[in-house]
């Protein structure tokens, strides 16, 4: 049983190393080696190549400086503030238009009432 688990572990390491290496873009290849070299290592030297691949990729990703986040708070984002101002202006315009329409409707009702009384 332990041998079987060891075989499954080795097979999983081999397959996952090859798939991970083949899915990585050429620009992100670690150690300045071309992609075909890494693929050849993972295929020709299955366990050592895959283990080396994961070790180098892990260390390569840890050494790269973290990119500064471009996310900014909404109150600091000029596009968001402009959009918010446009919504507010539209809301005010819509409200004033509705008030004028209600006022006109009331005036029309008063004129109809005054005509009906005569």
N, C-alpha and C positions, 0 to 999 in steps of 0.2 A: 504494500500500500504506500509506504513512504517513497518508494522508487517511482510509482505511478504519479504521485504528486510532484516529484522533482521533474519528471518528464513533462507534465502539463505546465509547470512553471517555466521550464526552458522553452517550450513551444510558444507559450504566451509572450515571453520576452522577445523571442525571435520575430514573431509575427508583428507584435506591436512596435518593435524597433524599426522594422522595415516599412510598415505603414506610416508611422510618424515621420520617418525620414523622407519617404516619397511624397508626403503631403506638405512638407515644409517648402516654402518658396526659395528660389535661388538666392534672393537678397538676404535671407535670414539664416543662411548656412553658417554654422560656427567654425572657428579655427581656420578660416580662409581656405578651406578645402572645397573643391567643386562637389556638386551634388552626386555626380556619378561615382566619385571616390567613396563617399559615405554609403551609397547603395551597394557598391561592391564589397565594402567592409561588412555590412550587415548581412549580405548573402553568403560571402565566402567564409567568413569567420562568425558564424551565427551568434553564439552567446557573447563572445568577447566584443564583436562589432556592435551588437545592439546595446550591450551594457556601456560600452565606450560612448556610443551615440547619446544615450540618456545622460551620462555623466557630463559630457562636454556641453550638451544643450542646457542642462540645468545650471552649470557654472557660467555659461555664456549669458544666460538670461539674468542671472544675479548680478553680473558685472555691469550690465548696461544701466546707465543712469535713468531714473524714472522721468518720464516726460511730464512736463508741467500740464496740469489739467486745464483745458480751455473752457471748462464750465464756469460760468460766473453767476452770481446771484441775480435774480430778476431785477432788483432795484439798482443794479450797476450796469445792466444791459441796455444800451441806448435804443436798440431795435424794439425790445420789449416795452420800454417806456413810451416810445413813439406810438406803438400799436395800442397801448393802454390809453394814451391821450386821444387817439382817434376814436376808440370805443366810447370814451367819455363824451367827446364832442357829439358823436352821433346820438348817444342816449339823450343828451340835453336838447339837441335839435328835434328829435322824435317827440320828446316830452312837450316842448313848446308848441310843436305842430299840433299835437293832440289837444293841448289846452286851447289853442286858437280854434280848432274844429269844434270842440265842446262849446266854446263861447259863441261861435257862429250858429250852432244848433239851437242854443238857448235863445239867441236873438231871433231866429226864425220862428221858434215856438211862440215867443212873445208877440211877434208881428201877426201870426196867425190868430192868436187869442184876441188881440185888439181888433182885428178885422171881423172876427166872429161876433164881437159884442156890439158892433155898430148896427 
